[in-house]
């Protein structure tokens, strides 16, 4: 089998409102969890409780994601400020 070689460079990564996107997704996961909790018995009767716990796990991982992207954005801003001042150290 021949080795595949790309014919063009990869595009630049997309940058956008990353913190807002992750925060919105986290809120959606928690809302889904809260909406499903009153129906826990229905889910338990059908052996589908993993739906409820998946939403809680998504919300928890989203909190880690918010922490991560906020730190990343702050580091990018610090690097840009350092670069604009001419200090490369």
Backbone as numpy.savetxt, mean C-alpha at the origin, in Angstrom:
# Nx Ny Nz CAx CAy CAz Cx Cy Cz
16.03 -22.79 -25.67 15.18 -21.61 -25.67 16.07 -20.37 -25.67
15.81 -19.46 -26.54 16.63 -18.25 -26.67 16.37 -17.30 -25.50
17.43 -16.62 -25.12 17.29 -15.65 -24.04 16.57 -14.41 -24.58
15.58 -13.95 -23.82 14.82 -12.78 -24.22 15.56 -11.52 -23.81
15.71 -10.60 -24.74 16.38 -9.34 -24.46 15.42 -8.20 -24.77
15.23 -7.29 -23.82 14.33 -6.17 -24.10 14.90 -5.27 -25.20
14.03 -4.74 -26.02 14.45 -3.89 -27.13 14.44 -2.41 -26.77
13.91 -2.08 -25.62 13.86 -0.67 -25.20 14.03 -0.61 -23.70
14.32 0.59 -23.20 14.50 0.77 -21.76 13.15 0.71 -21.05
13.21 0.30 -19.82 11.99 0.25 -19.00 11.53 1.68 -18.73
10.23 1.91 -18.65 9.73 3.26 -18.35 10.04 3.65 -16.92
10.03 4.93 -16.67 10.23 5.44 -15.32 9.05 5.01 -14.45
9.30 4.76 -13.16 8.18 4.39 -12.29 7.19 5.55 -12.15
5.93 5.22 -12.01 4.91 6.25 -11.86 4.96 6.82 -10.45
4.92 8.12 -10.37 4.86 8.79 -9.07 3.53 9.53 -9.01
2.93 9.52 -7.89 1.65 10.19 -7.73 1.36 10.37 -6.25
0.12 10.54 -5.92 -0.26 10.70 -4.51 -0.23 9.34 -3.79
0.96 8.84 -3.52 1.12 7.50 -2.98 0.51 7.39 -1.58
0.79 8.37 -0.73 0.27 8.32 0.65 -1.26 8.32 0.63
-1.85 9.17 -0.19 -3.31 9.23 -0.27 -3.88 7.92 -0.81
-3.22 7.33 -1.77 -3.69 6.07 -2.34 -3.67 4.95 -1.30
-2.57 4.83 -0.58 -2.45 3.79 0.44 -3.42 4.04 1.59
-3.58 5.30 1.97 -4.52 5.64 3.04 -5.95 5.30 2.62
-6.30 5.64 1.40 -7.64 5.31 0.90 -7.89 3.82 0.89
-6.92 3.06 0.43 -7.07 1.60 0.42 -7.20 1.03 1.82
-6.44 1.58 2.75 -6.51 1.11 4.14 -7.88 1.41 4.75
-8.39 2.59 4.47 -9.73 2.95 4.97 -10.78 2.00 4.40
-10.66 1.68 3.12 -11.61 0.74 2.50 -11.55 -0.62 3.18
-10.35 -1.13 3.46 -10.23 -2.43 4.14 -10.91 -2.39 5.51
-10.66 -1.31 6.28 -11.27 -1.23 7.61 -12.79 -1.07 7.52
-13.28 -0.31 6.55 -14.72 -0.18 6.37 -15.34 -1.53 6.05
-14.70 -2.28 5.15 -15.21 -3.61 4.83 -15.23 -4.51 6.06
-14.21 -4.41 6.89 -14.18 -5.20 8.12 -15.34 -4.82 9.04
-15.53 -3.53 9.26 -16.59 -3.06 10.17 -17.97 -3.43 9.64
-18.14 -3.38 8.32 -19.43 -3.74 7.73 -19.71 -5.23 7.89
-18.68 -6.06 7.86 -18.88 -7.50 7.93 -19.00 -8.04 9.34
-18.49 -7.34 10.33 -18.50 -7.84 11.71 -19.91 -8.16 12.20
-20.93 -7.32 11.94 -22.27 -7.68 12.42 -22.81 -8.99 11.81
-22.27 -9.39 10.68 -22.72 -10.61 10.01 -21.78 -11.78 10.24
-20.97 -11.69 11.31 -19.99 -12.73 11.58 -20.63 -14.12 11.69
-21.79 -14.19 12.32 -22.49 -15.47 12.46 -22.85 -16.07 11.11
-23.29 -15.23 10.19 -23.63 -15.69 8.84 -22.39 -16.26 8.16
-21.26 -15.54 8.29 -20.01 -16.03 7.70 -19.57 -17.32 8.36
-19.72 -17.41 9.69 -19.31 -18.61 10.42 -20.16 -19.82 10.01
-21.45 -19.62 9.81 -22.32 -20.72 9.39 -21.91 -21.30 8.05
-21.36 -20.49 7.21 -20.97 -20.92 5.86 -19.47 -21.17 5.73
-18.76 -21.16 6.85 -17.31 -21.37 6.88 -16.58 -20.36 5.99
-17.00 -19.09 6.10 -16.41 -18.01 5.31 -15.84 -16.89 6.19
-15.47 -17.22 7.42 -14.95 -16.18 8.32 -13.63 -15.59 7.83
-12.97 -16.29 6.92 -11.71 -15.76 6.40 -11.94 -14.44 5.67
-13.16 -14.19 5.17 -13.45 -12.92 4.53 -13.30 -11.78 5.53
-13.83 -11.98 6.71 -13.78 -10.95 7.76 -12.33 -10.70 8.15
-11.59 -11.79 8.40 -10.22 -11.64 8.86 -9.29 -11.14 7.76
-9.62 -11.41 6.52 -8.82 -10.86 5.41 -8.94 -9.34 5.39
-10.13 -8.82 5.63 -10.31 -7.37 5.66 -9.54 -6.74 6.81
-9.54 -7.40 7.96 -8.78 -6.88 9.09 -7.28 -6.92 8.79
-6.81 -8.00 8.20 -5.40 -8.10 7.84 -5.03 -7.04 6.81
-5.91 -6.80 5.84 -5.66 -5.75 4.84 -5.54 -4.39 5.49
-6.40 -4.11 6.46 -6.31 -2.84 7.18 -5.03 -2.73 7.98
-4.65 -3.81 8.65 -3.40 -3.79 9.43 -2.18 -3.62 8.55
-2.15 -4.34 7.45 -1.02 -4.18 6.52 -1.04 -2.80 5.88
-2.23 -2.25 5.70 -2.33 -0.89 5.18 -1.71 0.12 6.13
-1.88 -0.09 7.44 -1.24 0.82 8.41 0.28 0.76 8.29
0.81 -0.43 8.10 2.26 -0.56 7.87 2.63 0.14 6.57
1.79 -0.01 5.55 2.05 0.64 4.28 2.05 2.15 4.38
1.11 2.70 5.16 1.07 4.15 5.35 2.36 4.62 6.02
2.78 3.92 7.05 4.02 4.27 7.74 5.19 4.24 6.76
5.24 3.20 5.94 6.35 3.02 5.00 6.37 4.13 3.95
5.24 4.41 3.31 5.25 5.40 2.23 5.44 6.82 2.77
5.00 7.09 3.97 5.27 8.41 4.56 6.76 8.60 4.81
7.41 7.56 5.32 8.86 7.65 5.54 9.60 7.76 4.21
9.15 7.03 3.19 9.77 7.08 1.87 9.64 8.47 1.27
8.45 9.03 1.36 8.23 10.37 0.81 9.07 11.41 1.54
9.18 11.29 2.86 10.01 12.22 3.63 11.47 12.08 3.23
11.94 10.85 3.02 13.33 10.63 2.60 13.58 11.21 1.21
12.63 11.06 0.30 12.79 11.64 -1.04 12.84 13.15 -0.97
12.01 13.76 -0.12 12.04 15.22 0.04 13.36 15.69 0.64
13.86 14.94 1.63 15.15 15.31 2.22 16.26 15.22 1.19
16.24 14.16 0.38 17.27 13.99 -0.65 17.19 15.10 -1.70
15.98 15.48 -2.07 15.82 16.55 -3.06 16.29 17.88 -2.48
15.99 18.15 -1.21 16.44 19.38 -0.57 17.96 19.41 -0.45
18.54 18.27 -0.09 19.98 18.17 0.02 20.64 18.39 -1.35
20.05 17.83 -2.38 20.59 17.97 -3.73 20.47 19.41 -4.23
19.36 20.08 -3.89 19.17 21.46 -4.35 20.12 22.41 -3.65
20.56 22.08 -2.46 21.53 22.92 -1.73 22.97 22.61 -2.09
23.16 21.61 -2.93 24.51 21.27 -3.37 25.29 20.40 -2.40
24.67 19.98 -1.33 25.32 19.13 -0.33 25.07 17.68 -0.72
26.12 16.98 -1.17 25.97 15.59 -1.61 26.34 14.60 -0.52
26.78 15.03 0.62 27.21 14.12 1.68 26.10 13.64 2.53
